[in-house]
Amino acid sequence: MRILDIKNKNVLNQISIFLTKEEAVQFIGYLEDLINNPSHQHNHLMDEEGNKEITMWLYERNDLSNFPKKIQLLIENDKWD
Protein backbone atom coordinates (compact mmCIF):
# COMPACT_ATOMS: atom_id res chain seq x y z
CA MET A 1 0.00 0.00 0.00
CA ARG A 2 1.22 3.46 -0.86
CA ILE A 3 -0.46 6.71 0.24
CA LEU A 4 0.50 9.92 -1.54
CA ASP A 5 -0.56 13.51 -0.92
CA ILE A 6 -0.39 14.53 -4.59
CA LYS A 7 -0.75 18.27 -3.98
CA ASN A 8 2.19 18.42 -1.56
CA LYS A 9 4.11 15.51 -3.12
CA ASN A 10 4.37 13.89 0.28
CA VAL A 11 4.22 10.17 1.11
CA LEU A 12 1.91 9.49 4.06
CA ASN A 13 1.70 6.53 6.40
CA GLN A 14 -1.79 7.10 7.73
CA ILE A 15 -4.97 8.81 6.58
CA SER A 16 -8.60 8.87 7.61
CA ILE A 17 -11.33 8.86 4.97
CA PHE A 18 -14.89 9.80 5.81
CA LEU A 19 -17.49 8.61 3.28
CA THR A 20 -21.24 8.79 3.04
CA LYS A 21 -23.01 5.49 2.49
CA GLU A 22 -23.49 6.41 -1.18
CA GLU A 23 -19.79 7.26 -1.58
CA ALA A 24 -18.80 3.99 0.12
CA VAL A 25 -20.99 2.02 -2.29
CA GLN A 26 -19.43 3.87 -5.22
CA PHE A 27 -15.93 3.28 -3.78
CA ILE A 28 -16.60 -0.46 -3.53
CA GLY A 29 -17.89 -0.48 -7.10
CA TYR A 30 -14.75 1.24 -8.36
CA LEU A 31 -12.54 -1.25 -6.48
CA GLU A 32 -14.50 -4.18 -7.91
CA ASP A 33 -14.08 -2.67 -11.38
CA LEU A 34 -10.31 -2.45 -10.87
CA ILE A 35 -10.14 -6.05 -9.68
CA ASN A 36 -12.25 -7.32 -12.57
CA ASN A 37 -10.64 -5.06 -15.20
CA PRO A 38 -6.99 -4.53 -14.20
CA SER A 39 -6.27 -2.76 -17.48
CA HIS A 40 -8.23 0.23 -16.12
CA GLN A 41 -5.36 0.72 -13.58
CA HIS A 42 -7.15 3.43 -11.58
CA ASN A 43 -10.45 5.13 -10.79
CA HIS A 44 -11.47 8.44 -9.23
CA LEU A 45 -14.11 8.95 -6.56
CA MET A 46 -15.27 12.58 -6.37
CA ASP A 47 -17.54 14.20 -3.83
CA GLU A 48 -20.82 15.74 -5.03
CA GLU A 49 -19.27 19.19 -5.32
CA GLY A 50 -16.19 17.93 -7.18
CA ASN A 51 -13.84 19.44 -4.59
CA LYS A 52 -12.53 16.26 -3.01
CA GLU A 53 -11.08 13.26 -4.79
CA ILE A 54 -9.79 9.79 -3.95
CA THR A 55 -7.78 8.08 -6.68
CA MET A 56 -7.57 4.29 -6.39
CA TRP A 57 -4.78 2.44 -8.20
CA LEU A 58 -4.38 -1.31 -8.59
CA TYR A 59 -0.90 -2.74 -9.18
CA GLU A 60 1.03 -5.99 -9.27
CA ARG A 61 4.40 -5.80 -7.54
CA ASN A 62 6.10 -7.82 -10.27
CA ASP A 63 4.88 -5.70 -13.22
CA LEU A 64 4.86 -1.92 -12.96
CA SER A 65 5.73 -1.34 -16.63
CA ASN A 66 2.39 0.32 -17.48
CA PHE A 67 2.69 2.94 -14.76
CA PRO A 68 4.28 6.38 -15.06
CA LYS A 69 7.88 6.41 -13.80
CA LYS A 70 7.00 8.50 -10.71
CA ILE A 71 4.33 5.97 -9.70
CA GLN A 72 6.78 3.10 -10.22
CA LEU A 73 9.27 4.82 -7.90
CA LEU A 74 6.56 5.44 -5.31
CA ILE A 75 5.53 1.77 -5.30
CA GLU A 76 9.10 0.45 -5.31
CA ASN A 77 10.65 2.86 -2.80
CA ASP A 78 7.74 4.40 -0.86
CA LYS A 79 9.17 7.78 -1.85
CA TRP A 80 7.95 10.39 -4.31
CA ASP A 81 11.33 12.02 -5.07
C-alpha positions, 0 to 999 in steps of 0.5 A: 500500500502506498499513500500519496498527498499529490498536492504536496508531493508527500508520502503518508503513512496514515490517513482517515477517509470519511465517506457517506453510504453512497460514496462507500458504495461507489468506492466499492464499485470502483474497487470491484471494477479495478479487480475485474478489469486490471487494465483500467489501472485506476479510478477516481471517486469525487464528492458531489461538489467535485472538490474532493477526490480519492484516486484508487490504483491497482498494481502488481508488484512484479509488473509496474511497466504500465505505470508512469515512472514517478508511480513506479518509484513510489511503489518500489521505494515508498518515496515520491522524489 
